[in-house]
């Protein structure tokens, strides 16, 4: 499937659609996405960042980079968050493309390590992420996994 990865900082006209899309996938308040995306577009610092994968004018995937993805390990920052690919577009390398893209972009912005909170096992390892520790998500009773990605050349 042919798609493009859009950085909202560079293409702010996607902000409203992206915020609504992420809100529909994750249930986080729409205003929270809009506020974070506005900070991204303002461009004062490397974080937050928001990316969507689009094909034929439709958002088919996306992710963000924020300080903390609603967990108790505030020292592990920044976090890749809200990773999602539409069901009809899965198993086509879109998530991997988004993850590779965000790692390159964040390295270019001076970030050498990213973290990611998930309940998935083994999925992120295929893209160079390593299990790092567990953390308790806000309002959760069971810990989730935190993965870490250290950018090449920063070891």
C-alpha positions in Angstrom: 0.0 0.0 0.0 1.3 3.4 -0.9 1.1 6.0 1.9 2.9 9.1 3.1 3.9 10.0 6.6 2.9 13.5 7.6 4.4 15.5 10.4 1.7 17.8 11.8 4.4 20.4 12.5 5.0 20.7 8.8 1.4 20.1 7.7 -0.8 21.8 10.3 -3.9 21.6 8.0 -4.2 17.9 9.2 -4.5 18.8 12.9 -8.3 18.7 13.2 -8.7 15.4 11.3 -5.7 13.9 13.2 -7.0 14.9 16.6 -10.5 13.5 15.8 -8.9 10.3 14.5 -6.7 9.7 17.5 -9.6 10.5 19.8 -11.8 7.9 18.1 -9.1 5.3 18.5 -8.0 5.9 22.1 -10.8 7.7 23.8 -8.5 10.4 25.2 -10.4 13.7 25.2 -10.3 15.5 21.8 -9.1 18.7 23.5 -6.1 17.0 24.9 -5.0 15.9 21.4 -5.7 19.4 20.0 -3.7 21.1 22.8 -0.7 18.7 22.3 -0.9 19.1 18.5 -1.0 22.9 18.8 2.2 22.7 21.0 3.8 20.5 18.3 2.9 23.0 15.5 4.2 25.9 17.6 7.6 24.2 17.5 9.2 25.4 20.6 10.8 22.1 21.5 11.3 18.6 20.1 8.4 17.2 22.1 5.5 16.9 21.4 5.4 15.6 17.9 2.5 14.0 16.0 2.6 11.9 12.8 -0.1 10.3 10.6 0.2 7.9 7.8 -2.2 8.8 5.0 -3.3 7.1 1.8 -5.7 8.7 -0.7 -6.5 11.5 1.8 -7.5 9.0 4.5 -5.6 8.6 7.8 -4.6 5.0 8.1 -2.2 5.1 11.0 -0.5 7.4 13.4 1.5 8.0 16.5 2.8 10.8 18.7 5.8 11.6 20.9 4.9 13.1 24.3 6.7 13.6 27.6 4.8 10.8 29.4 2.2 8.3 28.2 0.1 8.1 31.4 2.4 5.9 33.5 4.2 6.2 36.8 7.8 6.2 35.4 8.0 10.0 34.8 11.8 9.6 34.5 11.4 7.6 31.2 10.9 10.3 28.6 9.9 11.1 25.9 7.3 8.4 25.0 6.0 7.3 21.7 2.2 7.1 22.2 -1.0 6.3 20.5 0.5 3.9 17.9 -2.4 2.7 15.8 -3.0 1.4 12.3 -6.4 0.8 10.8 -7.4 -2.9 10.8 -7.8 -3.0 7.1 -4.3 -1.7 6.6 -2.4 -3.9 9.1 0.4 -6.3 8.2 1.7 -4.0 5.4 4.6 -2.4 7.3 2.8 0.8 8.2 3.5 0.6 11.9 7.1 -0.2 11.2 7.4 2.7 8.8 5.9 5.1 11.4 8.2 3.8 14.1 11.3 4.0 11.9 10.3 7.5 10.8 9.8 8.8 14.3 13.1 7.4 15.5 15.0 9.1 12.6 13.1 12.4 13.2 13.6 12.4 16.9 17.3 11.6 16.5 17.6 14.6 14.1 16.0 16.7 16.9 18.6 15.6 19.4 16.6 12.9 21.2 18.7 9.7 21.6 16.3 7.4 23.5 12.6 6.9 23.2 10.2 4.9 25.4 6.9 3.2 24.7 4.3 1.8 27.0 2.3 -1.2 25.7 0.6 -4.5 26.6 2.0 -6.0 23.4 4.7 -8.6 23.6 7.2 -9.2 20.8 5.7 -6.7 18.3 8.1 -3.8 18.9 11.2 -6.0 19.0 10.9 -6.5 15.2 11.5 -2.7 14.9 14.6 -2.5 17.1 12.9 -1.8 20.4 13.9 -3.7 23.5 11.9 -4.5 26.6 13.2 -2.2 29.4 10.9 -2.5 32.5 7.4 -2.5 33.6 5.3 0.5 34.7 1.9 1.1 36.1 -0.4 3.0 33.8 -2.6 5.7 35.3 -5.7 3.9 36.7 -4.4 0.5 35.9 -4.1 -2.4 38.4 -1.6 -4.5 36.4 1.7 -3.2 35.1 2.4 -2.8 31.4 5.6 -3.2 29.5 7.9 -0.3 28.7 10.1 -0.7 25.6 13.2 1.5 24.8 14.7 2.4 21.6 18.3 3.9 21.6 19.1 5.6 18.3 22.0 4.4 16.3 25.2 6.2 17.0 24.2 7.4 20.5 25.6 4.4 22.5 
